Amino acid sequence: MSNVVVVGAQWGDEGKGRLVDWLAGEADIVARYNGGHNAGHTLVVDGKTYKLALLPSGLVRGKCGVIGNGVALDPEALLAEIARMEQLGLTVTPDNLAIAANATLVLPIHRAVDLAQEKLRREPIGTTLRGIGPAYEDKVGRRGLRVCDLAEPDLLAKKLDALLDYRNAWFKGLGLDGFSRDSMLPMLRDIAPRVLRFVRPVWAYLNEASDEGKKILFEGSQAVMLDVDWGSYPYVTSSSTIASAAATGTGLGASRLGHVLGVTKAYATRVGEGPFPTELQNEIGAMLRDRGREFGVNTGRPRRCGWLDGAQLRQSVKVSGIDSLALTKLDVLDGLDFIDICVGYEINGQRTDFLPASLAAQSRAKPVYERFMGWSQPVKGQKRFSDLPREARDFVKRVEVIAGAPLSLITTGPERNDTIVLHDPFEI
Ligand code: IMP
């Protein structure tokens, strides 16, 4: 089986984009299966900076990109991103981008709902305000518009009317202005041909490609702890972010997904609100933020920083079926006197080795740490495991044991080749 699914094993921003970019060199197809333009990553290729949110990053490496049915697709954001890529010299055509006909559309009304909901919440989630959550709400509420509807003008108008009936009643109840058919329908009809040119039966395309032995790389967005079931609900995103979502979100069967690569930083970060047991609100947290450049790609928000939560990581390995881990940003820990890893929690005086489902219990969880010596010789830029200082090797080996999964890759710097390859995920 030559496919690889890349998933975030923490709270997002683990450096998945960079690893996907690295692995894309070996893949034939790179497929997105969840989330929307709430995701974001930056790629620097030949001195050009590509900021991607919706487009699969393999496009930049000349691979075919797929946007699966599990993605919440904002057509305006997509077209704007394509235009930005074309300004950088990357041509996006139906030959290198395929969009699933059954993907859900994110519309301006969803952005407005996202904003209004955040204002209405007594305790805001800190969403990206891209409208992703409300679009998924409409999907499971069975009133959403889908990409294929753009090809059917009459049906599109009918479905839009039904959606507006529902959503405008909500706006009216809050004393807010709703949306009119006259403002939305022309916009949708205008963008329709520009989106429809990319549409094909993605499920069939991926199954055929897999039958032919082509390598598919699944690019997960967000991370296990932001999963709508497995994350710290309700401080989560609205989609399933674990590896099995690659099957439901593209139409390639679960048994054909291949190797699951979980990505974790050597420490932990979180954007937005919600429990984060190992958060460091001190000078070490600030140091991790500065040295790790921990600010959102899309929103610029500073990320909360803390020690690696090994107990949480172990849980992610289990629920997402992670076969091996990529440990990123090891160099950010260079020069620290000591490094802690959380190995379990104390909740109401009781020791537990997993994060319970209850938000209240998660918020009370006090980390139990194992302490490691820091290293004085920098790991930055190292390309061989044997060249790492002994303390760094000990730390890395212990991560494998605590997490319960072997490491296949370690990144030691921002450059593409600042990578230690222990095993090639496509070859395992
Ligand atoms: P939403 O996905 O915009 O609804 O935001 C819900 C939560 O997920 C918020 O805490 C966001 O900060 C978080 N989130 C969404 N996308 C990402 C991401 O790509 N990286 C990190 N956090 C994210």
Residues whose N, C-alpha, C, O or C-beta is under 5 A from the ligand:
A	BS01	IMP	W11 G12 D13 N38 A39 G40 I125 G126 T127 T128 L129 R130 I132 G133 Q222 L226 V236 T237 S238 V271 G272 E273
